[in-house]
Amino acid sequence: MQRDDLKRFLRGHRLAVQCSVTPEGAPQAAVVGFAVSDGLEIVFDTVDTTRKYRNLRADPRIALVIGWDDAITAQIEGIADFPEGRELQRLRECYFDAYPDGRDRLAWPGITHVRVRPQWVRYSDFTREPPLIVECATDQLT
């Protein structure tokens, strides 16, 4: 799979199921709106008082499932972080391009943006004959 093909697929969707693990080891899932940077970083917003935020701070491993309502899906696994300064502004602009109302949420107390740097992807296209399934580290994408 080509890196640009994956970006195009991800940008064709607006929601992801975000899966992570609580500090106690329990699974956690939430639906998030996300955007994708040119560098294949995934960004979404959250509030720093939420359980999701606290869990990502405690254990930044994360999985995102995109396209679950279709015969084509991508499962992305990566590491979450909380950028600051120019990096934060760059990623916010990427997010605001996808979600202009995200600017309004900047007024909320504790709003922050999470960046996910994908490390592994499983892309499945069951509309093809035979189905296409690609699993690889993202650094192996061409």
Residue, then its C-alpha position, 0 to 999 in steps of 0.5 A: m500500500q502507498r502512503d498517499d493511498l492510506k492518507r486519501f482513505l483516512r481523509g475520506h472518513r470523519l470518525a474513528v473508534q479510538c481504543s486504548v487501555t485504562p491504567e488498570g488494564a481495562p479496554q476503553a473505546a470512544v468515537v472521535g472526529f479526527a484529521v490527518s496531516d500530510g505527515l500521516e499524523i492523526v489529530f483529535d481534540t479532547v478535554d483534559t478532565t476526561r477519563k480518555y485524556r487521563n488514560l492516554r497520559a498514563d499509557p499512550r498506546i492507542a488504536l484507531v479503527i476507521g471505516w468500520d461501517d464499510a467493507i473497507t477498514a483501516q486499523i491504526e496502532g500508534i503512540a499518542d502525545f500532546p504537542e505544544g507550541r508550533e507543533l500544536q498550532r500546526l496540528r490544530e490548523c490541520y484539525f480546523d481544516a476538517y472541523p471548522d467548529g473546532r475553533d469554537r471549542l478552543a474556548w472550552p476549559g481544558i481543551t487539548h489536541v492529541r496527536v497519534r503517530p501511527q506505527w502499524v496499519r492493517y488495511s482491509d478491502f473486502t470489496r475486491e476479489p480476492p480481498l486485499i489485506v495489508e499489514c505493515a509498519t508505517d515506516q514500510l509504506t512507500 
